[in-house]
Amino acid sequence: MDQEINVLALVKGTERFVFLFDDESRSETLKMLARYASNPDLSFTWYDAAVLSQKIRQEPASMEVAARANADAKR
């Protein structure tokens, strides 16, 4: 299994919001954050969605840097 799964979690009091996604489902995960934020039955806010979406968007770049550093270390 070569496919990597990203994990993003938010803890708010007793509530836990955990998102698992791969690179192909990144955009769907961003949409899910918006659906959660617009749901009045959840304590998940638009601020929460903004912070987590920023982390989702940053992830590919940080993973690429880590992969390059790992490859350089093996040389």
PDB file of N, CA, C and O in Angstrom:
ATOM      1  N   MET A   1       0.851  -1.168   0.000  1.00  0.00           N
ATOM      2  CA  MET A   1       0.000   0.000   0.000  1.00  0.00           C
ATOM      3  C   MET A   1       0.898   1.232   0.000  1.00  0.00           C
ATOM      4  O   MET A   1       1.426   1.602   1.048  1.00  0.00           O
ATOM      5  N   ASP A   2       1.079   1.868  -1.136  1.00  0.00           N
ATOM      6  CA  ASP A   2       1.958   3.017  -1.266  1.00  0.00           C
ATOM      7  C   ASP A   2       1.247   4.341  -1.080  1.00  0.00           C
ATOM      8  O   ASP A   2       1.898   5.377  -0.945  1.00  0.00           O
ATOM      9  N   GLN A   3      -0.062   4.326  -1.071  1.00  0.00           N
ATOM     10  CA  GLN A   3      -0.819   5.572  -0.962  1.00  0.00           C
ATOM     11  C   GLN A   3      -0.772   6.074   0.474  1.00  0.00           C
ATOM     12  O   GLN A   3      -1.053   5.328   1.412  1.00  0.00           O
ATOM     13  N   GLU A   4      -0.416   7.346   0.638  1.00  0.00           N
ATOM     14  CA  GLU A   4      -0.346   7.931   1.968  1.00  0.00           C
ATOM     15  C   GLU A   4      -1.672   8.571   2.335  1.00  0.00           C
ATOM     16  O   GLU A   4      -2.351   9.159   1.495  1.00  0.00           O
ATOM     17  N   ILE A   5      -2.025   8.445   3.600  1.00  0.00           N
ATOM     18  CA  ILE A   5      -3.245   9.038   4.124  1.00  0.00           C
ATOM     19  C   ILE A   5      -2.843  10.172   5.054  1.00  0.00           C
ATOM     20  O   ILE A   5      -2.022   9.990   5.953  1.00  0.00           O
ATOM     21  N   ASN A   6      -3.422  11.327   4.833  1.00  0.00           N
ATOM     22  CA  ASN A   6      -3.193  12.499   5.682  1.00  0.00           C
ATOM     23  C   ASN A   6      -4.238  12.503   6.788  1.00  0.00           C
ATOM     24  O   ASN A   6      -5.392  12.140   6.562  1.00  0.00           O
ATOM     25  N   VAL A   7      -3.832  12.911   7.974  1.00  0.00           N
ATOM     26  CA  VAL A   7      -4.735  12.985   9.115  1.00  0.00           C
ATOM     27  C   VAL A   7      -4.712  14.419   9.642  1.00  0.00           C
ATOM     28  O   VAL A   7      -3.649  14.985   9.898  1.00  0.00           O
ATOM     29  N   LEU A   8      -5.883  14.982   9.794  1.00  0.00           N
ATOM     30  CA  LEU A   8      -6.034  16.327  10.326  1.00  0.00           C
ATOM     31  C   LEU A   8      -7.089  16.256  11.419  1.00  0.00           C
ATOM     32  O   LEU A   8      -8.190  15.757  11.185  1.00  0.00           O
ATOM     33  N   ALA A   9      -6.767  16.747  12.607  1.00  0.00           N
ATOM     34  CA  ALA A   9      -7.697  16.629  13.728  1.00  0.00           C
ATOM     35  C   ALA A   9      -7.863  17.965  14.441  1.00  0.00           C
ATOM     36  O   ALA A   9      -6.941  18.778  14.513  1.00  0.00           O
ATOM     37  N   LEU A  10      -9.060  18.161  14.962  1.00  0.00           N
ATOM     38  CA  LEU A  10      -9.385  19.335  15.758  1.00  0.00           C
ATOM     39  C   LEU A  10     -10.126  18.852  16.999  1.00  0.00           C
ATOM     40  O   LEU A  10     -11.097  18.101  16.899  1.00  0.00           O
ATOM     41  N   VAL A  11      -9.667  19.282  18.161  1.00  0.00           N
ATOM     42  CA  VAL A  11     -10.317  18.933  19.420  1.00  0.00           C
ATOM     43  C   VAL A  11     -10.907  20.210  20.000  1.00  0.00           C
ATOM     44  O   VAL A  11     -10.204  21.193  20.234  1.00  0.00           O
ATOM     45  N   LYS A  12     -12.217  20.169  20.225  1.00  0.00           N
ATOM     46  CA  LYS A  12     -12.929  21.317  20.816  1.00  0.00           C
ATOM     47  C   LYS A  12     -13.706  20.795  22.023  1.00  0.00           C
ATOM     48  O   LYS A  12     -14.787  20.224  21.882  1.00  0.00           O
ATOM     49  N   GLY A  13     -13.145  20.998  23.194  1.00  0.00           N
ATOM     50  CA  GLY A  13     -13.802  20.491  24.402  1.00  0.00           C
ATOM     51  C   GLY A  13     -13.878  18.978  24.347  1.00  0.00           C
ATOM     52  O   GLY A  13     -12.860  18.291  24.265  1.00  0.00           O
ATOM     53  N   THR A  14     -15.105  18.469  24.394  1.00  0.00           N
ATOM     54  CA  THR A  14     -15.287  17.017  24.346  1.00  0.00           C
ATOM     55  C   THR A  14     -15.473  16.499  22.918  1.00  0.00           C
ATOM     56  O   THR A  14     -15.559  15.291  22.698  1.00  0.00           O
ATOM     57  N   GLU A  15     -15.534  17.407  21.960  1.00  0.00           N
ATOM     58  CA  GLU A  15     -15.746  17.008  20.566  1.00  0.00           C
ATOM     59  C   GLU A  15     -14.415  16.780  19.857  1.00  0.00           C
ATOM     60  O   GLU A  15     -13.417  17.442  20.140  1.00  0.00           O
ATOM     61  N   ARG A  16     -14.427  15.836  18.939  1.00  0.00           N
ATOM     62  CA  ARG A  16     -13.251  15.522  18.121  1.00  0.00           C
ATOM     63  C   ARG A  16     -13.673  15.526  16.657  1.00  0.00           C
ATOM     64  O   ARG A  16     -14.617  14.836  16.272  1.00  0.00           O
ATOM     65  N   PHE A  17     -12.971  16.301  15.854  1.00  0.00           N
ATOM     66  CA  PHE A  17     -13.204  16.318  14.412  1.00  0.00           C
ATOM     67  C   PHE A  17     -11.929  15.768  13.767  1.00  0.00           C
ATOM     68  O   PHE A  17     -10.867  16.383  13.861  1.00  0.00           O
ATOM     69  N   VAL A  18     -12.035  14.632  13.126  1.00  0.00           N
ATOM     70  CA  VAL A  18     -10.871  13.988  12.519  1.00  0.00           C
ATOM     71  C   VAL A  18     -11.156  13.785  11.037  1.00  0.00           C
ATOM     72  O   VAL A  18     -12.184  13.223  10.660  1.00  0.00           O
ATOM     73  N   PHE A  19     -10.236  14.248  10.209  1.00  0.00           N
ATOM     74  CA  PHE A  19     -10.379  14.142   8.762  1.00  0.00           C
ATOM     75  C   PHE A  19      -9.227  13.307   8.213  1.00  0.00           C
ATOM     76  O   PHE A  19      -8.058  13.613   8.449  1.00  0.00           O
ATOM     77  N   LEU A  20      -9.564  12.271   7.493  1.00  0.00           N
ATOM     78  CA  LEU A  20      -8.585  11.423   6.814  1.00  0.00           C
ATOM     79  C   LEU A  20      -8.759  11.631   5.323  1.00  0.00           C
ATOM     80  O   LEU A  20      -9.875  11.547   4.810  1.00  0.00           O
ATOM     81  N   PHE A  21      -7.665  11.902   4.620  1.00  0.00           N
ATOM     82  CA  PHE A  21      -7.784  12.145   3.190  1.00  0.00           C
ATOM     83  C   PHE A  21      -6.470  11.835   2.497  1.00  0.00           C
ATOM     84  O   PHE A  21      -5.395  11.935   3.088  1.00  0.00           O
ATOM     85  N   ASP A  22      -6.580  11.456   1.229  1.00  0.00           N
ATOM     86  CA  ASP A  22      -5.379  11.274   0.417  1.00  0.00           C
ATOM     87  C   ASP A  22      -5.262  12.478  -0.515  1.00  0.00           C
ATOM     88  O   ASP A  22      -6.119  13.361  -0.499  1.00  0.00           O
ATOM     89  N   ASP A  23      -4.221  12.514  -1.313  1.00  0.00           N
ATOM     90  CA  ASP A  23      -3.994  13.668  -2.181  1.00  0.00           C
ATOM     91  C   ASP A  23      -5.132  13.875  -3.184  1.00  0.00           C
ATOM     92  O   ASP A  23      -5.452  15.012  -3.533  1.00  0.00           O
ATOM     93  N   GLU A  24      -5.736  12.791  -3.641  1.00  0.00           N
ATOM     94  CA  GLU A  24      -6.809  12.902  -4.630  1.00  0.00           C
ATOM     95  C   GLU A  24      -8.103  13.437  -4.030  1.00  0.00           C
ATOM     96  O   GLU A  24      -8.934  13.983  -4.755  1.00  0.00           O
ATOM     97  N   SER A  25      -8.288  13.293  -2.727  1.00  0.00           N
ATOM     98  CA  SER A  25      -9.538  13.747  -2.105  1.00  0.00           C
ATOM     99  C   SER A  25      -9.362  15.063  -1.338  1.00  0.00           C
ATOM    100  O   SER A  25     -10.209  15.431  -0.524  1.00  0.00           O
ATOM    101  N   ARG A  26      -8.282  15.750  -1.598  1.00  0.00           N
ATOM    102  CA  ARG A  26      -8.004  17.024  -0.924  1.00  0.00           C
ATOM    103  C   ARG A  26      -9.135  18.047  -1.141  1.00  0.00           C
ATOM    104  O   ARG A  26      -9.591  18.670  -0.183  1.00  0.00           O
ATOM    105  N   SER A  27      -9.584  18.220  -2.377  1.00  0.00           N
ATOM    106  CA  SER A  27     -10.635  19.209  -2.661  1.00  0.00           C
ATOM    107  C   SER A  27     -11.969  18.810  -2.023  1.00  0.00           C
ATOM    108  O   SER A  27     -12.722  19.670  -1.567  1.00  0.00           O
ATOM    109  N   GLU A  28     -12.257  17.525  -1.992  1.00  0.00           N
ATOM    110  CA  GLU A  28     -13.492  17.068  -1.349  1.00  0.00           C
ATOM    111  C   GLU A  28     -13.430  17.309   0.157  1.00  0.00           C
ATOM    112  O   GLU A  28     -14.449  17.617   0.775  1.00  0.00           O
ATOM    113  N   THR A  29     -12.269  17.174   0.742  1.00  0.00           N
ATOM    114  CA  THR A  29     -12.108  17.444   2.171  1.00  0.00           C
ATOM    115  C   THR A  29     -12.324  18.923   2.466  1.00  0.00           C
ATOM    116  O   THR A  29     -12.923  19.272   3.484  1.00  0.00           O
ATOM    117  N   LEU A  30     -11.843  19.789   1.588  1.00  0.00           N
ATOM    118  CA  LEU A  30     -12.081  21.231   1.756  1.00  0.00           C
ATOM    119  C   LEU A  30     -13.576  21.540   1.707  1.00  0.00           C
ATOM    120  O   LEU A  30     -14.066  22.366   2.477  1.00  0.00           O
ATOM    121  N   LYS A  31     -14.292  20.885   0.815  1.00  0.00           N
ATOM    122  CA  LYS A  31     -15.749  21.075   0.740  1.00  0.00           C
ATOM    123  C   LYS A  31     -16.432  20.574   2.010  1.00  0.00           C
ATOM    124  O   LYS A  31     -17.402  21.167   2.481  1.00  0.00           O
ATOM    125  N   MET A  32     -15.916  19.480   2.555  1.00  0.00           N
ATOM    126  CA  MET A  32     -16.483  18.923   3.787  1.00  0.00           C
ATOM    127  C   MET A  32     -16.317  19.906   4.943  1.00  0.00           C
ATOM    128  O   MET A  32     -17.214  20.039   5.775  1.00  0.00           O
ATOM    129  N   LEU A  33     -15.184  20.590   5.000  1.00  0.00           N
ATOM    130  CA  LEU A  33     -14.985  21.598   6.046  1.00  0.00           C
ATOM    131  C   LEU A  33     -16.055  22.682   5.959  1.00  0.00           C
ATOM    132  O   LEU A  33     -16.582  23.120   6.982  1.00  0.00           O
ATOM    133  N   ALA A  34     -16.374  23.113   4.747  1.00  0.00           N
ATOM    134  CA  ALA A  34     -17.412  24.131   4.554  1.00  0.00           C
ATOM    135  C   ALA A  34     -18.782  23.608   4.975  1.00  0.00           C
ATOM    136  O   ALA A  34     -19.568  24.343   5.573  1.00  0.00           O
ATOM    137  N   ARG A  35     -19.071  22.357   4.670  1.00  0.00           N
ATOM    138  CA  ARG A  35     -20.358  21.780   5.075  1.00  0.00           C
ATOM    139  C   ARG A  35     -20.455  21.706   6.597  1.00  0.00           C
ATOM    140  O   ARG A  35     -21.503  21.996   7.173  1.00  0.00           O
ATOM    141  N   TYR A  36     -19.367  21.320   7.237  1.00  0.00           N
ATOM    142  CA  TYR A  36     -19.372  21.266   8.705  1.00  0.00           C
ATOM    143  C   TYR A  36     -19.574  22.661   9.288  1.00  0.00           C
ATOM    144  O   TYR A  36     -20.352  22.831  10.227  1.00  0.00           O
ATOM    145  N   ALA A  37     -18.886  23.657   8.744  1.00  0.00           N
ATOM    146  CA  ALA A  37     -18.980  25.026   9.264  1.00  0.00           C
ATOM    147  C   ALA A  37     -20.381  25.602   9.083  1.00  0.00           C
ATOM    148  O   ALA A  37     -20.837  26.392   9.910  1.00  0.00           O
ATOM    149  N   SER A  38     -21.056  25.220   8.028  1.00  0.00           N
ATOM    150  CA  SER A  38     -22.399  25.750   7.777  1.00  0.00           C
ATOM    151  C   SER A  38     -23.497  24.980   8.514  1.00  0.00           C
ATOM    152  O   SER A  38     -24.668  25.350   8.438  1.00  0.00           O
ATOM    153  N   ASN A  39     -23.129  23.924   9.219  1.00  0.00           N
ATOM    154  CA  ASN A  39     -24.094  23.117   9.958  1.00  0.00           C
ATOM    155  C   ASN A  39     -24.281  23.705  11.357  1.00  0.00           C
ATOM    156  O   ASN A  39     -23.361  23.648  12.172  1.00  0.00           O
ATOM    157  N   PRO A  40     -25.462  24.272  11.652  1.00  0.00           N
ATOM    158  CA  PRO A  40     -25.683  24.903  12.958  1.00  0.00           C
ATOM    159  C   PRO A  40     -25.709  23.903  14.118  1.00  0.00           C
ATOM    160  O   PRO A  40     -25.622  24.313  15.275  1.00  0.00           O
ATOM    161  N   ASP A  41     -25.825  22.621  13.838  1.00  0.00           N
ATOM    162  CA  ASP A  41     -25.848  21.607  14.892  1.00  0.00           C
ATOM    163  C   ASP A  41     -24.452  21.237  15.384  1.00  0.00           C
ATOM    164  O   ASP A  41     -24.309  20.527  16.380  1.00  0.00           O
ATOM    165  N   LEU A  42     -23.427  21.716  14.691  1.00  0.00           N
ATOM    166  CA  LEU A  42     -22.048  21.425  15.086  1.00  0.00           C
ATOM    167  C   LEU A  42     -21.401  22.670  15.676  1.00  0.00           C
ATOM    168  O   LEU A  42     -21.782  23.791  15.339  1.00  0.00           O
ATOM    169  N   SER A  43     -20.436  22.478  16.543  1.00  0.00           N
ATOM    170  CA  SER A  43     -19.687  23.614  17.098  1.00  0.00           C
ATOM    171  C   SER A  43     -18.528  24.008  16.174  1.00  0.00           C
ATOM    172  O   SER A  43     -17.765  24.924  16.481  1.00  0.00           O
ATOM    173  N   PHE A  44     -18.407  23.319  15.060  1.00  0.00           N
ATOM    174  CA  PHE A  44     -17.359  23.585  14.069  1.00  0.00           C
ATOM    175  C   PHE A  44     -17.672  24.920  13.391  1.00  0.00           C
ATOM    176  O   PHE A  44     -18.736  25.084  12.794  1.00  0.00           O
ATOM    177  N   THR A  45     -16.735  25.877  13.487  1.00  0.00           N
ATOM    178  CA  THR A  45     -16.988  27.234  12.991  1.00  0.00           C
ATOM    179  C   THR A  45     -16.287  27.493  11.659  1.00  0.00           C
ATOM    180  O   THR A  45     -15.494  26.684  11.179  1.00  0.00           O
ATOM    181  N   TRP A  46     -16.610  28.653  11.083  1.00  0.00           N
ATOM    182  CA  TRP A  46     -15.927  29.054   9.847  1.00  0.00           C
ATOM    183  C   TRP A  46     -14.451  29.321  10.122  1.00  0.00           C
ATOM    184  O   TRP A  46     -13.605  29.104   9.255  1.00  0.00           O
ATOM    185  N   TYR A  47     -14.148  29.788  11.316  1.00  0.00           N
ATOM    186  CA  TYR A  47     -12.735  29.980  11.680  1.00  0.00           C
ATOM    187  C   TYR A  47     -12.008  28.632  11.697  1.00  0.00           C
ATOM    188  O   TYR A  47     -10.894  28.511  11.188  1.00  0.00           O
ATOM    189  N   ASP A  48     -12.653  27.625  12.288  1.00  0.00           N
ATOM    190  CA  ASP A  48     -12.069  26.275  12.294  1.00  0.00           C
ATOM    191  C   ASP A  48     -11.816  25.799  10.866  1.00  0.00           C
ATOM    192  O   ASP A  48     -10.756  25.256  10.557  1.00  0.00           O
ATOM    193  N   ALA A  49     -12.805  26.013  10.005  1.00  0.00           N
ATOM    194  CA  ALA A  49     -12.681  25.597   8.605  1.00  0.00           C
ATOM    195  C   ALA A  49     -11.536  26.335   7.921  1.00  0.00           C
ATOM    196  O   ALA A  49     -10.791  25.738   7.144  1.00  0.00           O
ATOM    197  N   ALA A  50     -11.393  27.610   8.199  1.00  0.00           N
ATOM    198  CA  ALA A  50     -10.324  28.399   7.573  1.00  0.00           C
ATOM    199  C   ALA A  50      -8.950  27.913   8.012  1.00  0.00           C
ATOM    200  O   ALA A  50      -8.048  27.763   7.187  1.00  0.00           O
ATOM    201  N   VAL A  51      -8.789  27.667   9.304  1.00  0.00           N
ATOM    202  CA  VAL A  51      -7.497  27.212   9.820  1.00  0.00           C
ATOM    203  C   VAL A  51      -7.146  25.830   9.251  1.00  0.00           C
ATOM    204  O   VAL A  51      -6.023  25.608   8.799  1.00  0.00           O
ATOM    205  N   LEU A  52      -8.103  24.915   9.277  1.00  0.00           N
ATOM    206  CA  LEU A  52      -7.834  23.562   8.779  1.00  0.00           C
ATOM    207  C   LEU A  52      -7.627  23.549   7.264  1.00  0.00           C
ATOM    208  O   LEU A  52      -6.795  22.793   6.762  1.00  0.00           O
ATOM    209  N   SER A  53      -8.373  24.372   6.536  1.00  0.00           N
ATOM    210  CA  SER A  53      -8.191  24.399   5.084  1.00  0.00           C
ATOM    211  C   SER A  53      -6.814  24.938   4.722  1.00  0.00           C
ATOM    212  O   SER A  53      -6.216  24.506   3.736  1.00  0.00           O
ATOM    213  N   GLN A  54      -6.314  25.868   5.506  1.00  0.00           N
ATOM    214  CA  GLN A  54      -4.958  26.369   5.269  1.00  0.00           C
ATOM    215  C   GLN A  54      -3.935  25.243   5.468  1.00  0.00           C
ATOM    216  O   GLN A  54      -2.982  25.127   4.698  1.00  0.00           O
ATOM    217  N   LYS A  55      -4.132  24.425   6.488  1.00  0.00           N
ATOM    218  CA  LYS A  55      -3.231  23.299   6.727  1.00  0.00           C
ATOM    219  C   LYS A  55      -3.311  22.274   5.595  1.00  0.00           C
ATOM    220  O   LYS A  55      -2.295  21.708   5.193  1.00  0.00           O
ATOM    221  N   ILE A  56      -4.516  22.038   5.086  1.00  0.00           N
ATOM    222  CA  ILE A  56      -4.682  21.095   3.981  1.00  0.00           C
ATOM    223  C   ILE A  56      -3.959  21.602   2.739  1.00  0.00           C
ATOM    224  O   ILE A  56      -3.328  20.825   2.022  1.00  0.00           O
ATOM    225  N   ARG A  57      -4.051  22.888   2.489  1.00  0.00           N
ATOM    226  CA  ARG A  57      -3.395  23.464   1.308  1.00  0.00           C
ATOM    227  C   ARG A  57      -1.875  23.490   1.459  1.00  0.00           C
ATOM    228  O   ARG A  57      -1.165  23.384   0.459  1.00  0.00           O
ATOM    229  N   GLN A  58      -1.364  23.625   2.667  1.00  0.00           N
ATOM    230  CA  GLN A  58       0.073  23.655   2.907  1.00  0.00           C
ATOM    231  C   GLN A  58       0.694  22.273   2.858  1.00  0.00           C
ATOM    232  O   GLN A  58       1.881  22.142   2.560  1.00  0.00           O
ATOM    233  N   GLU A  59      -0.064  21.266   3.137  1.00  0.00           N
ATOM    234  CA  GLU A  59       0.453  19.905   3.266  1.00  0.00           C
ATOM    235  C   GLU A  59       1.265  19.416   2.072  1.00  0.00           C
ATOM    236  O   GLU A  59       2.349  18.872   2.284  1.00  0.00           O
ATOM    237  N   PRO A  60       0.808  19.577   0.827  1.00  0.00           N
ATOM    238  CA  PRO A  60       1.596  19.045  -0.295  1.00  0.00           C
ATOM    239  C   PRO A  60       2.993  19.645  -0.364  1.00  0.00           C
ATOM    240  O   PRO A  60       3.955  18.936  -0.658  1.00  0.00           O
ATOM    241  N   ALA A  61       3.116  20.932  -0.099  1.00  0.00           N
ATOM    242  CA  ALA A  61       4.420  21.584  -0.167  1.00  0.00           C
ATOM    243  C   ALA A  61       5.330  21.067   0.934  1.00  0.00           C
ATOM    244  O   ALA A  61       6.507  20.807   0.684  1.00  0.00           O
ATOM    245  N   SER A  62       4.816  20.912   2.144  1.00  0.00           N
ATOM    246  CA  SER A  62       5.654  20.442   3.238  1.00  0.00           C
ATOM    247  C   SER A  62       6.044  18.988   3.046  1.00  0.00           C
ATOM    248  O   SER A  62       7.146  18.587   3.421  1.00  0.00           O
ATOM    249  N   MET A  63       5.152  18.191   2.465  1.00  0.00           N
ATOM    250  CA  MET A  63       5.472  16.789   2.196  1.00  0.00           C
ATOM    251  C   MET A  63       6.553  16.687   1.132  1.00  0.00           C
ATOM    252  O   MET A  63       7.428  15.825   1.219  1.00  0.00           O
ATOM    253  N   GLU A  64       6.503  17.552   0.137  1.00  0.00           N
ATOM    254  CA  GLU A  64       7.499  17.538  -0.924  1.00  0.00           C
ATOM    255  C   GLU A  64       8.869  17.910  -0.369  1.00  0.00           C
ATOM    256  O   GLU A  64       9.872  17.301  -0.739  1.00  0.00           O
ATOM    257  N   VAL A  65       8.919  18.887   0.498  1.00  0.00           N
ATOM    258  CA  VAL A  65      10.181  19.295   1.117  1.00  0.00           C
ATOM    259  C   VAL A  65      10.733  18.150   1.964  1.00  0.00           C
ATOM    260  O   VAL A  65      11.930  17.868   1.917  1.00  0.00           O
ATOM    261  N   ALA A  66       9.880  17.497   2.730  1.00  0.00           N
ATOM    262  CA  ALA A  66      10.318  16.378   3.565  1.00  0.00           C
ATOM    263  C   ALA A  66      10.826  15.222   2.718  1.00  0.00           C
ATOM    264  O   ALA A  66      11.815  14.580   3.072  1.00  0.00           O
ATOM    265  N   ALA A  67      10.157  14.951   1.601  1.00  0.00           N
ATOM    266  CA  ALA A  67      10.584  13.859   0.717  1.00  0.00           C
ATOM    267  C   ALA A  67      11.954  14.167   0.112  1.00  0.00           C
ATOM    268  O   ALA A  67      12.808  13.285   0.012  1.00  0.00           O
ATOM    269  N   ARG A  68      12.157  15.416  -0.287  1.00  0.00           N
ATOM    270  CA  ARG A  68      13.465  15.803  -0.842  1.00  0.00           C
ATOM    271  C   ARG A  68      14.562  15.699   0.215  1.00  0.00           C
ATOM    272  O   ARG A  68      15.661  15.227  -0.078  1.00  0.00           O
ATOM    273  N   ALA A  69      14.278  16.127   1.416  1.00  0.00           N
ATOM    274  CA  ALA A  69      15.263  16.048   2.497  1.00  0.00           C
ATOM    275  C   ALA A  69      15.604  14.597   2.805  1.00  0.00           C
ATOM    276  O   ALA A  69      16.762  14.270   3.065  1.00  0.00           O
ATOM    277  N   ASN A  70      14.608  13.733   2.775  1.00  0.00           N
ATOM    278  CA  ASN A  70      14.825  12.322   3.008  1.00  0.00           C
ATOM    279  C   ASN A  70      15.675  11.714   1.893  1.00  0.00           C
ATOM    280  O   ASN A  70      16.570  10.912   2.161  1.00  0.00           O
ATOM    281  N   ALA A  71      15.401  12.087   0.668  1.00  0.00           N
ATOM    282  CA  ALA A  71      16.160  11.572  -0.465  1.00  0.00           C
ATOM    283  C   ALA A  71      17.616  12.054  -0.411  1.00  0.00           C
ATOM    284  O   ALA A  71      18.539  11.299  -0.717  1.00  0.00           O
ATOM    285  N   ASP A  72      17.808  13.312  -0.021  1.00  0.00           N
ATOM    286  CA  ASP A  72      19.160  13.860   0.105  1.00  0.00           C
ATOM    287  C   ASP A  72      19.936  13.158   1.205  1.00  0.00           C
ATOM    288  O   ASP A  72      21.136  12.921   1.069  1.00  0.00           O
ATOM    289  N   ALA A  73      19.254  12.824   2.296  1.00  0.00           N
ATOM    290  CA  ALA A  73      19.912  12.156   3.418  1.00  0.00           C
ATOM    291  C   ALA A  73      20.382  10.749   3.050  1.00  0.00           C
ATOM    292  O   ALA A  73      21.356  10.253   3.617  1.00  0.00           O
ATOM    293  N   LYS A  74      19.700  10.107   2.112  1.00  0.00           N
ATOM    294  CA  LYS A  74      20.053   8.758   1.695  1.00  0.00           C
ATOM    295  C   LYS A  74      21.246   8.732   0.749  1.00  0.00           C
ATOM    296  O   LYS A  74      21.838   7.675   0.529  1.00  0.00           O
ATOM    297  N   ARG A  75      21.601   9.875   0.191  1.00  0.00           N
ATOM    298  CA  ARG A  75      22.717   9.923  -0.764  1.00  0.00           C
ATOM    299  C   ARG A  75      24.043   9.901  -0.093  1.00  0.00           C
ATOM    300  O   ARG A  75      25.075   9.936  -0.763  1.00  0.00           O
TER     301      ARG A  75
END
